[in-house]
């Protein structure tokens, strides 16, 4: 069993509120637009981190993190990419591969819009944790927390970190 904290779009911002939830997780996943690598370095000093780079991330982040990160946790196939779209509107770059070989969880960031949606056609759970940082048009900073236990994804929680400003 693993407790997962999922965040995205920090845009160089990390605070004690985010770190409180990092400390409670077994693993932290970051879906891109990290900004300053101080964000991911701080998380990695506390818990194991899996991440991807986003469209605002510089060459340093792109050398450390992949565009796509696909892995197995417990018995669950997970795919994280920053610009991935969502059910019925997947990004053209990944559309054919996700149809041919869908993961059990597909995670993207980029939109700053919190979304938890089941794709009935591909039998996968799409997650977008919204934005944990302060840059962007979102009003409330958000993250997701859940448990993966063997094949089960359970206890999904939305974490609201307060207003962006």
PyMOL commands that set and color helices and strands:
alter all, ss='L'
color gray80, all
select helices_A, chain A and resi 16-24+38-44+59-64+95-100
alter helices_A, ss='H'
color red, helices_A
select strands_A, chain A and resi 2-7+27-30+48-51+68-73+76-81+85-86+89-90+105-107+114-119+124-129+140-149+152-163
alter strands_A, ss='S'
color yellow, strands_A
deselect
rebuild
show_as cartoon
